[in-house]
Structures are given as structure tokens and as C-alpha cells.
Amino acid sequence: MMGQRGLGQSAGVPPSRREFLRRLGSGAVAGSMAASVAGVAAGRATEGRVRHRTLGKTGLEVSEIGFGGHSWAYPRVPTGNGGFRRPTVDEAVEMLAAGLDMGVNFIDACTPHEEHIVPGQALKRLGKRDQMIISGRCCHKMKGRPQDKEEVYKFVDERLRMWQIEHFDLLMLTNTENDTPQSGLWDMSYSIEALEKLKQQGKIRFAGFGAHFTPAGFLYAFKHYAKDFDVCSLPYNIRHRVAEQIMPVAKKVGLGVVTIKPFARGSLLKGHEEEPGLARDMISFVLENPNLDVCICGVHTIEHVRENFSASWTALTPERRQRLEGLAARTPCPQHRWLEEGWLHA
Ligand SMILES: NC(=O)c1ccc[n+]([C@@H]2O[C@H](COP(=O)([O-])OP(=O)(O)OC[C@H]3O[C@@H](n4cnc5c(N)ncnc54)[C@H](OP(=O)(O)O)[C@@H]3O)[C@@H](O)[C@H]2O)c1
């Protein structure tokens, strides 16, 4: 069911980006957005509310869009004088509160060491830890060495302290693009032992893995390790679409699916920053796929939050899809070699 066009979709003269963002932040938005609701899930989308999906065998009901961990990690907030800085705790409070108001309940914790403190402090100030599913990412190499277990325990204890929480709802083991099967990547036995112990200790509830595996690596991991994990995390956006073949397999083995990089870390938006609704449409595209449960995106400002989460109730029109596909085809992302080489075509 597709009604009138949403903000930023071509109905006569499209609004400027500034006007688009102003309207997103105003009370009037919900009404005008309502008419643009796609209702991907059988017309159940409600304006101003992010829909929920079930995260595989965890059974957790998660918002289909979540906060990315890089949101707090990189200095990407314009300072107004040509520079950039990281979001402050006050800004994190504003962004998380806006997300929570829309029903967002998933936050990724993929952050370098020192910035872990920001989202934790913000959540504490809001008193809303219980309403958020916190997914930690342990950048552990999964090399299967005995000492790796100790690295995982240390990592988790340290991050729990920084987040000021008792447990992670989910812990995802994450390798890097330099890890290969030859380097021992696929012997996850010690990591799995560590995850089990952490579960017994009540420090994590569920376990997952991602993200820089090759597509073949994911299929291998599903075959050999699906029973040991609850969730997997992989890249998916309008340009890098191999996940379309992999996500159904993940679903089949019962894994929840968390996608990352809806904009290829912003590369797909570069040069089009003034185009209203482009980021939102890229997430709407991702959400059309029923085989994923949460799409996490990096957001640095309250405007990003308002725009990106509105994808949950905004349809992708055929014209806008065509626009995205054209853009994706002619926007190489050379800074992400692993994505370009492994994940480019479906
Ligand atoms: N190793 C891992 O496990 C791993 C790896 C990658 C990502 N992840 C997770 O996945 C999440 C998402 O991936 P990602 O952060 O790499 O990439 P992404 O979400 O594809 O891109 C985020 C970037 O897009 C831009 N952006 C976001 N919303 C926008 C909007 N409304 N308008 C204009 N620009 C907008 C921002 O760029 P600027 O603000 O810079 O302009 C932001 O830095 C991460 O935050 C992290 O939690 C995990």
C-alpha cells in the first residue's frame, strides 16, 4: 500500500535538505510521513515508530534499525569551522532518547576503547538500560589459541565497566579483513569455550560473529558453527549485495541477522549530502529484505537519527529505487577493498 509521497520523494518540487530535516524534527512530520508508509510487513508500519523483528533463535524482539557503534567513535560532528569532533554525552543522550521514543532498542558497541564510555554514560543518565539490547563487539582474532580465551574475558570485563552495565545482551566476535583461514581463523573452539563461560557467568546472554568474513567464510561458519552462535553480522547495502544470497542460509540455520554498512560507511552518500532522503532511502532498501533482523547505521547527529530511523515507515518508491541503483552502480568504494572485492554482486 503506497499512499502519497514522503518527504524527499519527488512530488513536484522536492524540499531542500534543510527543509527536509526541519520537517523531520517537527510534529508535523508524523502526519505527512503517515501517508508514505510502505507497510512492508503487511501494512503494519506506523509513522514515528520503528518496527520490530525477531532476532533469530535469541527470540529477542529488536527494532529493525539500530544505533551503530561507530556513531560515538569517530570525530564526524561538524564543528562549524571546518573541523570535526566526536558526539558529546549530552548529544548521545539526545540521540538515544529520540531513538527510544521511536521504539529503537538495539545498540551496537563496536567502538574503540576510550569511546565506550559515551553511550554507557548516556544510557545511564536516561535510566533506560533495560530498554536497550546492547550488542558488544569483541575484536578478537578467533585464531583458536588457548590464550585467546583470556583476551576475550579481559575484553568483556573492561567493556562492561566502561558501559557501566552488568551484562551484554549479545557479544559478537569480530575478525579483521587480514584474518584468513590459513591464519587459523576458522578454529573457533577456544572462542566458543570462552563464550560459554561468559554466558554461565551471566556476563553475556547471546553470542554472535561477524563481520569481515568473505562470503564463502560465512557459509563455512554457518555449516560448522551455527549451533554455537545465535546471531551473525554482515555487510549489506544497495551496492554490496552478496548478502542477499547468504542471509537466507543464516535464517535457515536459525541465526539472527544484523546488517552493517547501509551506506558503505558513508561512501555511498559522498557528494550527495544535500539530497533529501537519500540516507533514509538506502535504509528503506535494506529493510525490504525479510531475511535480516536489524540494520545498524552510524549516526553522528540528531538529524541523522531522525532521518535514518524514519526509513522504517517510509516506502521506497520505484523511482527512488531506480535512483539508488544508478547511484550504487557508479559509486565505487575503493577504501573498502574487502567489500568491493567480496560483496559487490548478488
Ligand atoms: N568490524 C565490525 O564489526 C564492524 C565494521 C563496520 C561496522 N560495524 C558496525 O556497523 C555500523 C554501521 O556501519 P558504518 O558505521 O561502518 O557505516 P554506515 O552506517 O554505512 O555509514 C555511517 C556514515 O554514514 C553517514 N551518515 C549516516 N547517516 C547519515 C545521514 N542521514 N545523512 C548523511 N550522512 C549520513 C555518516 O557519515 P559522516 O558523519 O562521516 O558524514 C556516518 O559516518 C557501525 O557503526 C558499527 O556498529 C561493525
The ligand as a MOL file (V3000), in Angstrom:
LIG
                    3D

  0  0  0     0  0            999 V3000
M  V30 BEGIN CTAB
M  V30 COUNTS 48 52 0 0 0
M  V30 BEGIN ATOM
M  V30 1 N 34.2230 -4.7680 12.4850 0
M  V30 2 C 32.9370 -4.6840 12.6920 0
M  V30 3 O 32.3750 -5.4830 13.3670 0
M  V30 4 C 32.1910 -3.5710 12.1050 0
M  V30 5 C 32.6910 -2.9700 10.9770 0
M  V30 6 C 31.9760 -1.9460 10.4280 0
M  V30 7 C 30.7980 -1.5240 11.0080 0
M  V30 8 N 30.3280 -2.1200 12.1050 0 CHG=1
M  V30 9 C 29.0790 -1.6650 12.7410 0
M  V30 10 O 28.1660 -1.2570 11.7600 0
M  V30 11 C 27.7560 0.0760 11.9990 0
M  V30 12 C 27.4040 0.7460 10.6920 0
M  V30 13 O 28.4850 0.7280 9.8000 0
M  V30 14 P 29.3730 2.0040 9.4840 0
M  V30 15 O 29.2810 2.9900 10.6030 0
M  V30 16 O 30.7140 1.4980 9.0940 0 CHG=-1
M  V30 17 O 28.7850 2.5750 8.1700 0
M  V30 18 P 27.4370 3.2310 7.6820 0
M  V30 19 O 26.3770 3.1480 8.7030 0
M  V30 20 O 27.2260 2.6520 6.3560 0
M  V30 21 O 27.8610 4.7560 7.4700 0
M  V30 22 C 27.8870 5.6660 8.5260 0
M  V30 23 C 28.2130 7.0280 7.9730 0
M  V30 24 O 27.1930 7.4730 7.1080 0
M  V30 25 C 26.9940 8.8630 7.2560 0
M  V30 26 N 25.5870 9.0960 7.5510 0
M  V30 27 C 24.7900 8.3820 8.3770 0
M  V30 28 N 23.5430 8.8790 8.3480 0
M  V30 29 C 23.5500 9.9250 7.5050 0
M  V30 30 C 22.5640 10.8360 7.0770 0
M  V30 31 N 21.3140 10.7730 7.4960 0
M  V30 32 N 22.9170 11.7860 6.1940 0
M  V30 33 C 24.1760 11.8820 5.7380 0
M  V30 34 N 25.1670 11.0420 6.1250 0
M  V30 35 C 24.8520 10.0690 7.0000 0
M  V30 36 C 27.8830 9.3210 8.3660 0
M  V30 37 O 28.9810 9.8990 7.7490 0
M  V30 38 P 29.6720 11.2200 8.2920 0
M  V30 39 O 29.0300 11.5710 9.5730 0
M  V30 40 O 31.0670 10.8130 8.4260 0
M  V30 41 O 29.4610 12.1960 7.1920 0
M  V30 42 C 28.3010 8.0620 9.0510 0
M  V30 43 O 29.6290 8.1050 9.4730 0
M  V30 44 C 28.9430 0.6880 12.7480 0
M  V30 45 O 28.6200 1.8720 13.4160 0
M  V30 46 C 29.3280 -0.4620 13.6350 0
M  V30 47 O 28.4690 -0.5340 14.7630 0
M  V30 48 C 31.0000 -3.1550 12.6510 0
M  V30 END ATOM
M  V30 BEGIN BOND
M  V30 1 1 1 2
M  V30 2 2 2 3
M  V30 3 1 2 4
M  V30 4 1 4 5
M  V30 5 2 4 48
M  V30 6 2 5 6
M  V30 7 1 6 7
M  V30 8 2 7 8
M  V30 9 1 8 9
M  V30 10 1 8 48
M  V30 11 1 9 10
M  V30 12 1 9 46
M  V30 13 1 10 11
M  V30 14 1 11 12
M  V30 15 1 11 44
M  V30 16 1 12 13
M  V30 17 1 13 14
M  V30 18 2 14 15
M  V30 19 1 14 16
M  V30 20 1 14 17
M  V30 21 1 17 18
M  V30 22 2 18 19
M  V30 23 1 18 20
M  V30 24 1 18 21
M  V30 25 1 21 22
M  V30 26 1 22 23
M  V30 27 1 23 24
M  V30 28 1 23 42
M  V30 29 1 24 25
M  V30 30 1 25 26
M  V30 31 1 25 36
M  V30 32 1 26 27
M  V30 33 1 26 35
M  V30 34 2 27 28
M  V30 35 1 28 29
M  V30 36 1 29 30
M  V30 37 2 29 35
M  V30 38 1 30 31
M  V30 39 2 30 32
M  V30 40 1 32 33
M  V30 41 2 33 34
M  V30 42 1 34 35
M  V30 43 1 36 37
M  V30 44 1 36 42
M  V30 45 1 37 38
M  V30 46 2 38 39
M  V30 47 1 38 40
M  V30 48 1 38 41
M  V30 49 1 42 43
M  V30 50 1 44 45
M  V30 51 1 44 46
M  V30 52 1 46 47
M  V30 END BOND
M  V30 END CTAB
M  END
